[in-house]
Structure formats: structure tokens, C-alpha cells
Amino acid sequence: MSAAADKRDRLPLLAWIAVVIGALIMVTPLLWTLILSLKSNAELMRDSASAFHGPYTLENYRAILLSSQVTRWLLNSLIVSLGTTGGVLILCSLAGYGFARLDFPFKRTLFLLVLLGLAIPEQAVILPRHQLFAALHLHNSYPGLILPGLVAPFGVFFMTQYFRAIPVELDEAAMLDGASRFTIFRKVLLPLTIPAQVTLGVFTFLGSWNDYWWPLISATRSNMFTLTVGLASSQMNYAQTSGLGFLMAQAVFASIPILIVYIIFQKQIVRAMAGTAVR
């Protein structure tokens, strides 16, 4: 019995050690990027091993902030990411409620088409999308950068599953009180999906903020660049132009808003994921 008890006692310790090792493996590249961003470009070009000792400097970040267009690129990324996130939450919540609660013709077929959207890579539709937006004169505009991101099959599926997990008895009780379908959606069910919406919103914001492929194609004027495209355009020759430290500082600078968003909403994300797993 004592041997079995000792084995059970070791399991939590082994699991904790495994988690720590896994966390260190994932964090190491981030720490390396941060350290390189604090080093002088000239010093790194002479010897990359200098990253392990001082002196360190904030000159790379100062160079980013002094760039005349970085503020504009940051604003563009915020507008596009927030616009995309808001649109996805509205559309996916409505679609999820419709698929979960309403009966209408070809419901299963339409839901299957939505799921098929998960299997279509963005690169497969980039040419017709580019031609469509060019014909509508939407390139180099905020609608042109936001509208493609509103197509979110995963968001529809995620919200549909969350609405289905909510007891139907709540709808029936509200109907007995004379509430309409829209009132039930807005006042009864929607508040119950806040954890799921926070999770979907964070993932959508993260994906939109880090998107490089479509903004690179749609935004050809520098004043419409998002932060990812703008920072990349200022460092085209890797370490041979402004330096490796400057490149790493750009990576850190672009990731700060995402880190802030995740820190603020981490509890809601964990709660939503735990709830979805239980269901």
C-alpha cells in the first residue's frame, strides 16, 4: 500500500515538472527575442554571443517610436482588428443562435456549408477575392481590410455549440412571458454566452492583428499599412539594413497589444474553454 501511495504522490510532482519544462521550451524563444531587442545592432553584427551580457539599450524601441508612420500603422491595426472582432461577434452570435434554436429550410445543408468553410484555405480564394475588391474599389480602405475577416466559420460553429448547451427551458419560460425571439436572444441567452464571446473575440482580435497575407495584398499605400506590414516594409533586408536588434524590437512591439488583451481576458478564456470541454 505504501508503494502505491508513494507512486500516487509522485504523479502530481511529475506533472508539475513536465508543465514547467514545457513552459520553458515555449518561453525560451520569446526571451531570446526580447534580449536581442535590447542589444545594439552593431554589437550583434560583430558577435551574436554578446546578447548574453551587457550593455543593453532601448535605442531600438526609440527608433520604432520615432518613425513617422508607426503611429499611423498602429492606429490602422487597431481599427481593423477591433472592427473585425466586433463584426465577427455580432454575426457569429446571430448565426449561432439561428442554427441552435430556429427551424428553417435547408438548415442542416447551410450548417454543413459553414463547416466546409473550415477546410478551405485562404490562399485558395485570394485571387477571386482580390479581383472582387478591386472591382468594388475597396483596396486601400478600412472596409477592404475588415470585410474578409468577417467570414468566420469557426466562430459560427463555436457559438452554435455554445447556444445548444443552454437549456431550451429558458426560451420556453421567456415565451410564456410574451418575449419575442429577438428579446430572448438579446436579454436571456446572449448574457449567458459572454465567456464564449470573450474567447472568440480574443482569438479573432489576435488573428486579425497578426494577419499579414491579406493586408499585404490589399493595402498598397503606406498610410493604409497595418502594423505587421508596415514594420516588415521598414526591415526588408533582415540584419543587413537596420540590424537584428531592430528587427527583434519590431517583433516585441507588435506583440505587446496581444499580450495586454490576453492578460485582461485570460480568466474568461479559461472559463469558456472549460465550459465547452465539460459540455
N, C-alpha and C positions, 0 to 999 in steps of 0.2 A: 504493500500500500504506500509506503514512504517513497519508494522509487517512482511510482506512478504520480504521486503528488508533486515530487520534485520536477518531474517532466512537465506537468501542467504549469508549474510556477515558472519554468524556463520559457514557455511559449510566448507569454506577453513580452518578456525581455528580448527574445529573438525577433519578435515582430517589430518592436521599437527600434532595435538596431538596424533591421532591414529598411525601415522607413527613413531613418537618419541617413543611411548610406545612399538610398535613392534620392533623397532631397539634396544631398551634397553633390551628387552626379549632375542633377539638373541645375543647381545654383552655380556651379563652377564656371560655366561659360559666361553667365551674367556677371559674375565678379571679375572675370578676366576682361570683359568688355569695359566695365566701369574703371578698372585700374588703368587700362590703356588710354581711356579718355582723359585721364588726369596727368598724362605724360606729355612732355614736349615732343612735337613731331620730329624735329631734328635729332633728338636723342634716340628716339625709337628707330629711326632710319639707320643710325650708326650701330645700335645694338638693342635688339628686342628684349634681351635679358635685363635691361635697365628698368623694366616695369616692376621688378621685384624690390626696388629700393628707390629712395627719393633722389632729387626733389620732385614733388608733384605740383601741378599748376591747374588753374581754372581757365587758362588762356583759350583753350579750345571752345569752351562754352561761351566765353566772351565773344569769340569770333562769330559764333552762331547768332547770338543775340544782336550783334552789331550789323548783321546782314539786313539790308534794307527791305527784303521781301519775306523774311522768315515770319514776321508778324502776320502778313497777308496770307501766307500758306497755312499758318496755324489757324487763322480765322476760317479759311476755306474748309479745312479738315473738320473743324467744329460744326460748321453749318451743314456740311454733307453728312457727317456721322449722326448728328442729332436729328436732322431731317429724315434720314433713312431709318433710324431707330424708332422715331415717332410714327412714321408711316407703317412700318412693319408691325408694331404693336397694335395699331388700330385695325389694320387689315386682317392680321392673323387672329386677333381676338374675335372679330366678327365672323370670319370663315370657320374658326374652330367651334364657335357656338352653333353656327348653322349646321355643320356636319355632325355635331354631337347631339343636338336637340331637335332639329327640324326634319320633316319628311318632305322631299321634293323629288321630281322626276330625275332619273339618272344620277342619283346621289352617290351610289357606290362607284359608278363609272368615273364621275368627276373626282372623287377622292383618290381613285386609282391613278388618274392622270396627274394629280398633285404629287403622289408618291413617286411616279415615274420621273418627275422633275428632279428628284434627288439623284437620279442616275445619269443625268445629262450634264457633262462638264461645261463650264463657262466658255471654254475655248471653242466648243462645237458651234456656238451661236454668236460668236463675236463678230463675224463678217456681216451676217444679216442685221445684227443689232447696230453695227456701225453705219451701214447703209440707211437703215431706218432713221436713226438720229440725225444723220447728215441731211436726209430729205426733209426732215422736220426742223432743220436749223437749230438743233438743241446742243450741238457741241460747244464747248467753252461757255457753259452756263450751269447754274446750280441744278435746275431740273434734269439736265443731261447727265449729271453726276449722281443724282439721287434716285431717279426712277428705276434704273436697273436693279438697284439694291432692294427695291420693294418686292421683288419676286423672291419669296422665301418659303419654299415647300416644307422645309424642316419646321419653320415656325408654325405653319398651319397644322402639321401633324402633331407637334408638341402641344399646342393649345387645344386641339381636338381631344387628345388623350386626357388632358387635364380636366376639361369640361365633362367628359364622360365619367370621370371618377367622382364627380359631385352628385350626391343623391338626387334623383328625379323628384322626390317628395317635396323638395324645396320649391320647385317650379309649380307643382300642383297646389301647394299651400298658397303661393302668391296668386295663382289664377283664381282660387276661391275668394280671395280678397279683391278681385277685379283688376289685377295688374295686367298690363299688356305684355306681349313678348319682349318688346324693347325695354320696358320698365324692369322686367325680370332680369334681362341681360345686364342692364346698367346698374341697378340698385341691389340685386340679390346675388347674382353669380359673379359679376366682374370683381367685386371686392375680395371674393374668395380666391381669385386667381392671381393676386398680387405677387406672391413668391414666384410663380411661373413667369409672370410678365417681367419681373426684375431680372430673372435668369436669362430669358430670351432677349431682353433689352441690352444686357451687358454683352452677351455673345454677339449680338448684331452690331453694337457700337464698336466692339473690338474688331470684328471683321471689316467693317466699313473704314475704320481708322487706319488699319493696316493694308487696305486694298491698294495695290499698285498697278495691276493689269489694266483695268478699265480707265482710271484717271489718266494713265499714260497715253491711252488712245484718244480719249475724248477731250482732254484739256491740252491744247497745243499752244496756248498763250501763257506766259509765265505768271500773269496776275490771276490765273484760274488754277494754277497748280495746287494740289493738296500737299501736305507736309511731306509725305513719303516721296512723291515725285519731285518736289522742289529740292529736298535735301539730296536726293540722288543726282539731280541735274547739276548740283554745285560740286559734286565729287565724282566726276566721270572717269578719272584715271587712277582710282584707288589711292595708294600711298604715294604715287609719283607726283601728285599736284600739291594738295594742301596737307597731306600727311595721314598716317594711320590713326594717330590720336584724334585728329579732327573727325575722321570717319566714325570712330567709336563713340565720340561725343554726340554725333548726329543720331546714332542708334539709341543712345541713352535718352536724349532729349525727346525723340519721337515716342518713346515708350512710357514716359512719365504720366501723361494723361490716362493711359490704360491702367497703370498701376494704381492711380488715385481712385478710379472708378471701381476697380475690383476691391480695394481696401474698404471703400464705403459700403459696398453691397455684398460682401462676402457671406454674411450671415444669411441673407435671403437666398443666395445661390445654393448654399449647403442645404437649407431647409427645403427648397424646391426639389433639388436632386434626391434628397432623402425621401420626400413625399412621393415622388414619381417612382422610385425604386420599390417602395412599400406597395404602391398600387399595382 
